[in-house]
Amino acid sequence: MESGQAAEWSGWRAAAERALYGPDGFFTRTGAGPAGHFRTSVHASAGGADLFAGAVLELVAEVDQALGRPAELVVTDVGAGRAELLRALGMRARAELPALADRLVLRAVERAPRPDGLPGWIGWGDRIEPAAHGVLFANEWLDNVPVDIVEVDPGGVARLVEVEHSSGEERLGAPVTGADAAWLGRWWPLDGAEPGERAEIGLPRDRAWAAAVGSLGRGLAVAVDYAHDAAARPAFGSLAAFREGREVRPVPDGSCDLTCHVALDACLAAAANTVHSLWTTQREALAVLGVNGARPPLARASSDPVGYLRALAAAGEAAELTALGGLGSFVWGLQSVGMPLPRRWLDPADAGSGRLLLHDD
């Protein structure tokens, strides 16, 4: 904190909301957007074989068929960055599935201004609009929905963690009560926890995800994110910050991304009127959609050198997207509304023995 500057304290949720989405916030200012600071699956694939967009397009086509090929199918990308995924998806659809492309409505949801040069066939807005038939895709969105952080004090009481906005210094505030305490008791209980242990109150994310799923009349909602379930909550929380490709100290001053992993089991349970809910890794989800990191046969290098180099580049891209410990370890949560999930997602004989875990239906 600069000399003479008044300290400003609040819980982490309010501080992160302003730092990420306020005037000149990390995500709302103009410029390169998230791609300038960290590498998501969309950025890892863009400009190469576009395997991630191809996999999402296959999923969209699968949903389209399950819905009986409606006159209009809306694809909503929540937390769209600069709409890199929708650009690639739209171009691939036009080239590969023109009959589907003619019925697609592409919507980017982002709190930043519409980027210059964005094609007119991509809609842009700061809120999720209803879709009678659609696919809602949220890649690394929920981890940037701000949440409050709590810490167990020496007396065993869970207290709100307050943060000073310009320095990132922390202190313990009031005990957690009400709906937040109820959420902790259900999803991240701290009874018997050691002093210093932390939790992140995922209630705002539950509500955000429930509203997102509720925007669909019929279709599929997909959340892709850093995530954990009740069996693997991090004892000291997961607050982290990133700037220009490097992890930095979390300070809610607008200079860095602020993120916490997602209690995705709670989010999935919050959504109403779903038919199926599915939890799997990105590695397994992309395998179902035909993406793997297998290298092309070396013999192809002499018979088709150009094709071999293209296939080799695609294999490298696929390897990054599916690498365990990296992008491949992201969790995919899929929830269908007004339709069952396509059979291959549910049948171990098609999806790979035991790979996909059905949470509820």
C-alpha positions, 0 to 999 in steps of 0.5 A: 500500500502506498504511503498516505493511501487509506486502507480498504478492507473487505471479504475476498468476494467483494474485493475480487469482484471489483478487481476482476470486473470493476472499472478497469478490472482485470477482465473488463479492460480492453486489450488481449484479454485472458490470452495475454496472461494464461493458456487455456484449452482454447488458446492451446488449440487456436491457430493450430489444428483447432482440436478443442473447437473441433471436439466442442463442435462434435459435442454440439452436433451430437446434441443437435441430433439428440434434440431432433435438429431444431430450427435454431440451436444456440451455442452460448460460450460463458466467460468467452474471453475474446470469443476465440472458441466461437470464432473457431467453432463457427468457421469449422461448422461452416466448412464441415457441417454447413447444414448445422451451421445454417441453424447455429446461433453463437453467443459470447457472454463476457463482461468486457466490451465487444472486441473490435473486428469480431464477426457479426455472426457472433453475438456479444453480451454480458448476461446469459440469455434464454435458449429454447434449444442449445449448448451452454459451454463454460470453459474456466468461468466458474473459477472466476466467479468470486467467493468469500474465503474463511479460516479457522481461528485458534478457538476453532471458529470459522471466520471470514478472511478480510483482505486489504485491496491494494496490498493483499494483506489479510486478517480474520473478520466475523464468524460465518453465519446464515446461508454461508455457514449452511453451505459450509456445513453441507459441502465443506464442513470445518468441524474439527479442522485445525487452526489455519485451515481454510475453505472457499464458500461456493454458494455464489457459484452454485447460484450462477451455475444453476441460473446458467443451466436454467437458461436452457429449455432443452440441451446440454450445459458443460462446465470445464474447470479446475475442480474438486469434490467433497472427497478432495477439498484442499485443506488450505484453500486454492486461492491463486493469482496469475499475470503474464503467464506466471503465478503471482501473489494474490492482490485484489488491485486489478493487476492479476487474475484471481482464481479459486478451484471450484466445488463442482459437485455442489454446483451440479447439485444446485441445478434443477430439472436436469436429466443426467449429470456427469463428471469426468476429466478433460482427458477422458471427455476429449477421448470420447470426442475423438481427440488423443495424442497418438503420433502418426506412423513414421512411414507416412513421413516419406509417402505424405510428408505434408500430411505427416507434418500436419498430423504430427502438429495435431498430435502435439496439440492433442497431447497438450490438451489431454496431458495429466497434471495439465489441461487433461486434468481439468474436470468436465461437468456435463448436465443435460436438460430435457434430453438424456445424454447421448448414449456413448457418454453413459455406456462404459462399452462405448466410453471406455470401461469405468471412465465416466462417473454418473453422479445423478439422474 
